[in-house]
């Protein structure tokens, strides 16, 4: 089961918007990994 990532307010978008495309790709990749990794327990 995939995790759901919730962003509060506009903090993430304010941080994410001015980044370079290469950095955005790395962040997207990291978030996808977080969503797919099974939870321990």
PDB file of N, CA, C and O in Angstrom:
ATOM      1  N   UNK A   1       0.843  -1.188   0.000  1.00  0.00           N
ATOM      2  CA  UNK A   1       0.000   0.000   0.000  1.00  0.00           C
ATOM      3  C   UNK A   1       0.887   1.249   0.000  1.00  0.00           C
ATOM      4  O   UNK A   1       1.811   1.367   0.805  1.00  0.00           O
ATOM      5  N   UNK A   2       0.600   2.148  -0.887  1.00  0.00           N
ATOM      6  CA  UNK A   2       1.399   3.362  -1.001  1.00  0.00           C
ATOM      7  C   UNK A   2       1.032   4.356   0.102  1.00  0.00           C
ATOM      8  O   UNK A   2      -0.128   4.468   0.498  1.00  0.00           O
ATOM      9  N   UNK A   3       2.010   5.047   0.568  1.00  0.00           N
ATOM     10  CA  UNK A   3       1.775   6.097   1.563  1.00  0.00           C
ATOM     11  C   UNK A   3       1.222   7.331   0.873  1.00  0.00           C
ATOM     12  O   UNK A   3       1.402   7.530  -0.328  1.00  0.00           O
ATOM     13  N   UNK A   4       0.556   8.140   1.650  1.00  0.00           N
ATOM     14  CA  UNK A   4       0.057   9.410   1.132  1.00  0.00           C
ATOM     15  C   UNK A   4       0.908  10.518   1.728  1.00  0.00           C
ATOM     16  O   UNK A   4       1.097  10.582   2.942  1.00  0.00           O
ATOM     17  N   UNK A   5       1.414  11.380   0.881  1.00  0.00           N
ATOM     18  CA  UNK A   5       2.224  12.505   1.342  1.00  0.00           C
ATOM     19  C   UNK A   5       1.340  13.746   1.332  1.00  0.00           C
ATOM     20  O   UNK A   5       0.751  14.103   0.312  1.00  0.00           O
ATOM     21  N   UNK A   6       1.263  14.390   2.482  1.00  0.00           N
ATOM     22  CA  UNK A   6       0.410  15.569   2.630  1.00  0.00           C
ATOM     23  C   UNK A   6       1.292  16.786   2.898  1.00  0.00           C
ATOM     24  O   UNK A   6       2.133  16.775   3.797  1.00  0.00           O
ATOM     25  N   UNK A   7       1.087  17.821   2.113  1.00  0.00           N
ATOM     26  CA  UNK A   7       1.833  19.059   2.291  1.00  0.00           C
ATOM     27  C   UNK A   7       0.912  20.082   2.950  1.00  0.00           C
ATOM     28  O   UNK A   7      -0.212  20.297   2.496  1.00  0.00           O
ATOM     29  N   UNK A   8       1.386  20.700   4.002  1.00  0.00           N
ATOM     30  CA  UNK A   8       0.583  21.678   4.735  1.00  0.00           C
ATOM     31  C   UNK A   8       0.852  23.088   4.216  1.00  0.00           C
ATOM     32  O   UNK A   8       1.988  23.471   3.939  1.00  0.00           O
ATOM     33  N   UNK A   9      -0.219  23.827   4.099  1.00  0.00           N
ATOM     34  CA  UNK A   9      -0.163  25.207   3.601  1.00  0.00           C
ATOM     35  C   UNK A   9       0.613  25.257   2.285  1.00  0.00           C
ATOM     36  O   UNK A   9       0.491  24.355   1.456  1.00  0.00           O
ATOM     37  N   UNK A  10       1.401  26.300   2.095  1.00  0.00           N
ATOM     38  CA  UNK A  10       2.165  26.454   0.861  1.00  0.00           C
ATOM     39  C   UNK A  10       3.666  26.354   1.119  1.00  0.00           C
ATOM     40  O   UNK A  10       4.461  26.724   0.255  1.00  0.00           O
ATOM     41  N   UNK A  11       4.068  25.865   2.284  1.00  0.00           N
ATOM     42  CA  UNK A  11       5.484  25.842   2.634  1.00  0.00           C
ATOM     43  C   UNK A  11       6.309  25.070   1.615  1.00  0.00           C
ATOM     44  O   UNK A  11       7.353  25.548   1.172  1.00  0.00           O
ATOM     45  N   UNK A  12       5.852  23.884   1.243  1.00  0.00           N
ATOM     46  CA  UNK A  12       6.615  23.073   0.301  1.00  0.00           C
ATOM     47  C   UNK A  12       6.633  23.727  -1.067  1.00  0.00           C
ATOM     48  O   UNK A  12       7.681  23.776  -1.710  1.00  0.00           O
ATOM     49  N   UNK A  13       5.507  24.224  -1.521  1.00  0.00           N
ATOM     50  CA  UNK A  13       5.454  24.845  -2.851  1.00  0.00           C
ATOM     51  C   UNK A  13       6.323  26.096  -2.915  1.00  0.00           C
ATOM     52  O   UNK A  13       6.962  26.360  -3.934  1.00  0.00           O
ATOM     53  N   UNK A  14       6.349  26.862  -1.833  1.00  0.00           N
ATOM     54  CA  UNK A  14       7.214  28.045  -1.783  1.00  0.00           C
ATOM     55  C   UNK A  14       8.689  27.653  -1.866  1.00  0.00           C
ATOM     56  O   UNK A  14       9.497  28.361  -2.466  1.00  0.00           O
ATOM     57  N   UNK A  15       9.026  26.520  -1.258  1.00  0.00           N
ATOM     58  CA  UNK A  15      10.393  26.018  -1.301  1.00  0.00           C
ATOM     59  C   UNK A  15      10.714  25.415  -2.669  1.00  0.00           C
ATOM     60  O   UNK A  15      11.802  25.619  -3.208  1.00  0.00           O
ATOM     61  N   UNK A  16       9.761  24.677  -3.218  1.00  0.00           N
ATOM     62  CA  UNK A  16       9.972  23.873  -4.427  1.00  0.00           C
ATOM     63  C   UNK A  16       9.997  24.701  -5.713  1.00  0.00           C
ATOM     64  O   UNK A  16      10.807  24.437  -6.601  1.00  0.00           O
ATOM     65  N   UNK A  17       9.134  25.680  -5.818  1.00  0.00           N
ATOM     66  CA  UNK A  17       8.940  26.433  -7.063  1.00  0.00           C
ATOM     67  C   UNK A  17      10.220  27.049  -7.637  1.00  0.00           C
ATOM     68  O   UNK A  17      10.444  26.925  -8.841  1.00  0.00           O
ATOM     69  N   UNK A  18      11.058  27.696  -6.851  1.00  0.00           N
ATOM     70  CA  UNK A  18      12.220  28.352  -7.462  1.00  0.00           C
ATOM     71  C   UNK A  18      13.413  27.424  -7.749  1.00  0.00           C
ATOM     72  O   UNK A  18      14.430  27.878  -8.275  1.00  0.00           O
ATOM     73  N   UNK A  19      13.301  26.149  -7.415  1.00  0.00           N
ATOM     74  CA  UNK A  19      14.432  25.240  -7.597  1.00  0.00           C
ATOM     75  C   UNK A  19      14.692  24.952  -9.069  1.00  0.00           C
ATOM     76  O   UNK A  19      13.807  25.099  -9.913  1.00  0.00           O
ATOM     77  N   UNK A  20      15.922  24.540  -9.359  1.00  0.00           N
ATOM     78  CA  UNK A  20      16.288  24.136 -10.708  1.00  0.00           C
ATOM     79  C   UNK A  20      15.616  22.799 -11.031  1.00  0.00           C
ATOM     80  O   UNK A  20      15.305  22.022 -10.128  1.00  0.00           O
ATOM     81  N   UNK A  21      15.397  22.536 -12.314  1.00  0.00           N
ATOM     82  CA  UNK A  21      14.706  21.323 -12.737  1.00  0.00           C
ATOM     83  C   UNK A  21      15.400  20.053 -12.247  1.00  0.00           C
ATOM     84  O   UNK A  21      14.736  19.093 -11.856  1.00  0.00           O
ATOM     85  N   UNK A  22      16.720  20.045 -12.266  1.00  0.00           N
ATOM     86  CA  UNK A  22      17.463  18.856 -11.829  1.00  0.00           C
ATOM     87  C   UNK A  22      17.204  18.571 -10.349  1.00  0.00           C
ATOM     88  O   UNK A  22      17.068  17.411  -9.961  1.00  0.00           O
ATOM     89  N   UNK A  23      17.135  19.603  -9.530  1.00  0.00           N
ATOM     90  CA  UNK A  23      16.863  19.444  -8.105  1.00  0.00           C
ATOM     91  C   UNK A  23      15.420  18.975  -7.901  1.00  0.00           C
ATOM     92  O   UNK A  23      15.157  18.128  -7.047  1.00  0.00           O
ATOM     93  N   UNK A  24      14.489  19.520  -8.679  1.00  0.00           N
ATOM     94  CA  UNK A  24      13.090  19.103  -8.585  1.00  0.00           C
ATOM     95  C   UNK A  24      12.945  17.619  -8.901  1.00  0.00           C
ATOM     96  O   UNK A  24      12.184  16.915  -8.237  1.00  0.00           O
ATOM     97  N   UNK A  25      13.670  17.140  -9.908  1.00  0.00           N
ATOM     98  CA  UNK A  25      13.621  15.721 -10.265  1.00  0.00           C
ATOM     99  C   UNK A  25      14.106  14.854  -9.109  1.00  0.00           C
ATOM    100  O   UNK A  25      13.527  13.801  -8.839  1.00  0.00           O
ATOM    101  N   UNK A  26      15.157  15.285  -8.429  1.00  0.00           N
ATOM    102  CA  UNK A  26      15.694  14.522  -7.301  1.00  0.00           C
ATOM    103  C   UNK A  26      14.700  14.484  -6.146  1.00  0.00           C
ATOM    104  O   UNK A  26      14.547  13.453  -5.491  1.00  0.00           O
ATOM    105  N   UNK A  27      14.030  15.593  -5.896  1.00  0.00           N
ATOM    106  CA  UNK A  27      13.044  15.641  -4.816  1.00  0.00           C
ATOM    107  C   UNK A  27      11.851  14.750  -5.163  1.00  0.00           C
ATOM    108  O   UNK A  27      11.361  14.010  -4.310  1.00  0.00           O
ATOM    109  N   UNK A  28      11.383  14.818  -6.406  1.00  0.00           N
ATOM    110  CA  UNK A  28      10.273  13.970  -6.831  1.00  0.00           C
ATOM    111  C   UNK A  28      10.631  12.493  -6.675  1.00  0.00           C
ATOM    112  O   UNK A  28       9.819  11.696  -6.205  1.00  0.00           O
ATOM    113  N   UNK A  29      11.839  12.138  -7.069  1.00  0.00           N
ATOM    114  CA  UNK A  29      12.296  10.755  -6.956  1.00  0.00           C
ATOM    115  C   UNK A  29      12.312  10.322  -5.483  1.00  0.00           C
ATOM    116  O   UNK A  29      11.851   9.229  -5.153  1.00  0.00           O
ATOM    117  N   UNK A  30      12.832  11.161  -4.619  1.00  0.00           N
ATOM    118  CA  UNK A  30      12.889  10.844  -3.193  1.00  0.00           C
ATOM    119  C   UNK A  30      11.496  10.664  -2.607  1.00  0.00           C
ATOM    120  O   UNK A  30      11.266   9.741  -1.827  1.00  0.00           O
ATOM    121  N   UNK A  31      10.572  11.534  -2.976  1.00  0.00           N
ATOM    122  CA  UNK A  31       9.207  11.419  -2.470  1.00  0.00           C
ATOM    123  C   UNK A  31       8.534  10.143  -2.978  1.00  0.00           C
ATOM    124  O   UNK A  31       7.781   9.509  -2.239  1.00  0.00           O
ATOM    125  N   UNK A  32       8.793   9.765  -4.212  1.00  0.00           N
ATOM    126  CA  UNK A  32       8.246   8.513  -4.744  1.00  0.00           C
ATOM    127  C   UNK A  32       8.787   7.317  -3.980  1.00  0.00           C
ATOM    128  O   UNK A  32       8.047   6.373  -3.705  1.00  0.00           O
ATOM    129  N   UNK A  33      10.062   7.345  -3.636  1.00  0.00           N
ATOM    130  CA  UNK A  33      10.640   6.253  -2.842  1.00  0.00           C
ATOM    131  C   UNK A  33       9.973   6.169  -1.479  1.00  0.00           C
ATOM    132  O   UNK A  33       9.659   5.076  -1.007  1.00  0.00           O
ATOM    133  N   UNK A  34       9.757   7.304  -0.848  1.00  0.00           N
ATOM    134  CA  UNK A  34       9.103   7.331   0.464  1.00  0.00           C
ATOM    135  C   UNK A  34       7.699   6.745   0.363  1.00  0.00           C
ATOM    136  O   UNK A  34       7.267   6.010   1.251  1.00  0.00           O
ATOM    137  N   UNK A  35       6.991   7.066  -0.710  1.00  0.00           N
ATOM    138  CA  UNK A  35       5.639   6.566  -0.876  1.00  0.00           C
ATOM    139  C   UNK A  35       5.602   5.045  -1.026  1.00  0.00           C
ATOM    140  O   UNK A  35       4.654   4.404  -0.574  1.00  0.00           O
ATOM    141  N   UNK A  36       6.623   4.463  -1.655  1.00  0.00           N
ATOM    142  CA  UNK A  36       6.594   3.056  -2.012  1.00  0.00           C
ATOM    143  C   UNK A  36       7.215   2.122  -0.985  1.00  0.00           C
ATOM    144  O   UNK A  36       6.907   0.930  -0.991  1.00  0.00           O
ATOM    145  N   UNK A  37       8.063   2.610  -0.119  1.00  0.00           N
ATOM    146  CA  UNK A  37       8.750   1.755   0.845  1.00  0.00           C
ATOM    147  C   UNK A  37       7.767   1.276   1.908  1.00  0.00           C
ATOM    148  O   UNK A  37       6.992   2.062   2.453  1.00  0.00           O
ATOM    149  N   UNK A  38       7.811  -0.022   2.196  1.00  0.00           N
ATOM    150  CA  UNK A  38       6.935  -0.585   3.220  1.00  0.00           C
ATOM    151  C   UNK A  38       7.307  -0.032   4.590  1.00  0.00           C
ATOM    152  O   UNK A  38       8.472   0.229   4.890  1.00  0.00           O
ATOM    153  N   UNK A  39       6.290   0.133   5.395  1.00  0.00           N
ATOM    154  CA  UNK A  39       6.505   0.600   6.767  1.00  0.00           C
ATOM    155  C   UNK A  39       7.011  -0.556   7.617  1.00  0.00           C
ATOM    156  O   UNK A  39       6.561  -1.691   7.462  1.00  0.00           O
ATOM    157  N   UNK A  40       7.934  -0.270   8.503  1.00  0.00           N
ATOM    158  CA  UNK A  40       8.429  -1.292   9.426  1.00  0.00           C
ATOM    159  C   UNK A  40       7.393  -1.507  10.515  1.00  0.00           C
ATOM    160  O   UNK A  40       6.762  -0.557  10.979  1.00  0.00           O
ATOM    161  N   UNK A  41       7.224  -2.723  10.910  1.00  0.00           N
ATOM    162  CA  UNK A  41       6.325  -2.948  12.022  1.00  0.00           C
ATOM    163  C   UNK A  41       5.526  -4.118  11.806  1.00  0.00           C
ATOM    164  O   UNK A  41       4.701  -4.466  12.651  1.00  0.00           O
TER     165      UNK A  41
END
